[in-house]
């Protein structure tokens, strides 16, 4: 793992748990995106020796623990406005992005997308948008 790409709070979360992470949903979303990118890089690596493969597996396990800590913190942080609720939806989306493509069509996922669209529409109306603006 390249420490230059991971800030100190994220690394402290490995030792201290989710409470070491900031109460900033936007930052937590950034962390999940970073972790997802690093996991994607690791998934594409082909290690030449068993020792390197074991080291890569340890790095993947560390990234998955970090992902879990960030997720727990995001769950614990209450959204203060509709914008932060949308960030929580973005976090949810980042977590399920690696799932089965067919899952995206199930009723549960369609309902979640509908709720997200409703919140986006309400946020626009609350920010001076017009009623009836099409959902994003």
C-alpha positions in Angstrom: 0.0 0.0 0.0 1.4 3.4 -0.9 1.2 5.5 2.3 1.7 8.7 0.4 -1.8 8.3 -1.0 -3.4 7.5 2.4 -3.7 10.2 5.0 -2.8 9.7 8.7 -6.3 9.6 10.0 -7.1 6.7 7.7 -3.9 4.8 8.8 -4.7 5.5 12.5 -8.1 3.9 12.0 -6.2 0.6 11.5 -4.9 0.8 15.1 -7.7 2.8 16.9 -10.8 1.8 14.9 -13.5 4.0 13.4 -13.4 6.6 16.1 -10.0 7.8 14.7 -11.8 8.9 11.5 -13.3 12.3 11.0 -17.0 13.1 11.3 -16.9 14.4 7.8 -19.1 12.3 5.4 -17.4 13.8 2.4 -14.0 12.8 3.6 -15.3 9.3 4.4 -16.7 9.0 0.9 -13.2 10.0 -0.5 -11.6 7.4 1.7 -13.9 4.7 0.4 -13.2 5.7 -3.2 -9.5 5.6 -2.5 -9.7 2.2 -0.8 -11.9 0.9 -3.7 -9.2 2.1 -6.2 -6.4 0.4 -4.2 -8.4 -2.8 -4.0 -9.0 -2.7 -7.7 -5.3 -2.3 -8.3 -4.5 -5.2 -6.0 -7.1 -7.3 -7.9 -5.3 -6.7 -11.1 -1.8 -7.5 -9.8 -0.4 -10.9 -10.7 2.3 -11.8 -8.1 5.2 -13.9 -9.4 6.0 -15.7 -6.1 4.0 -17.2 -3.3 5.6 -14.8 -0.8 4.5 -11.8 -2.9 1.0 -13.3 -3.2 0.8 -13.6 0.6 2.0 -10.0 1.0 -0.7 -8.9 -1.5 -3.3 -10.9 0.4 -2.3 -9.2 3.6 -2.6 -5.8 2.0 -6.0 -6.6 0.7 -7.1 -7.7 4.1 -5.8 -4.5 5.6 -7.7 -2.5 2.9 -10.9 -4.5 3.7 -10.5 -3.7 7.4 -10.1 0.0 6.6 -13.2 -0.2 4.4 -15.1 -1.7 7.3 -13.9 1.0 9.7 -14.8 3.8 7.3 -18.3 2.2 6.8 -18.8 2.0 10.5 -17.9 5.7 11.0 -20.2 6.7 8.1 -23.1 4.8 9.8 -22.4 6.5 13.1 -22.2 10.1 11.7 -25.7 11.6 11.5 -26.4 13.6 8.3 -27.0 17.3 9.0 -28.8 18.1 5.7 -30.0 16.6 2.5 -26.6 17.0 0.9 -25.0 14.8 3.5 -27.8 12.2 3.1 -26.8 12.2 -0.6 -23.2 11.6 0.4 -24.4 8.6 2.5 -26.1 7.3 -0.6 -22.8 7.8 -2.5 -21.1 5.8 0.2 -23.7 3.0 -0.1 -23.3 3.1 -3.9 -19.5 2.7 -3.5 -19.9 -0.3 -1.3 -22.3 -2.1 -3.6 -20.6 -1.1 -6.8 -18.6 -4.3 -6.8 -21.7 -6.5 -6.5 -23.4 -8.6 -9.1 -24.6 -6.5 -12.0 -28.0 -8.2 -11.9 -28.5 -7.0 -8.3 -28.9 -3.5 -9.6 -32.2 -4.4 -11.2 -33.8 -5.8 -8.1 -36.8 -4.0 -6.5 -34.7 -3.1 -3.4 -32.1 -1.3 -5.5 -34.7 0.4 -7.6 -36.4 1.6 -4.5 -33.1 3.0 -3.1 -32.4 4.8 -6.4 -36.0 6.2 -6.2 -35.3 7.5 -2.7 -32.0 9.0 -3.8 -33.8 10.8 -6.7 -36.5 12.1 -4.4 -33.9 13.5 -2.0 -32.0 15.1 -4.8 -35.2 16.7 -6.1 -36.1 17.9 -2.6 -32.6 19.3 -2.1 -32.9 21.3 -5.4 -36.4 22.6 -4.4 -35.0 23.6 -1.0 -32.0 25.3 -2.6 -34.3 27.5 -4.8 -35.1 25.0 -7.5 -38.5 24.7 -9.0 -41.0 21.9 -8.1 -41.2 19.5 -11.0 -37.5 19.6 -12.0 -36.7 16.2 -13.4 -34.9 13.9 -11.0 -31.2 13.3 -11.7 
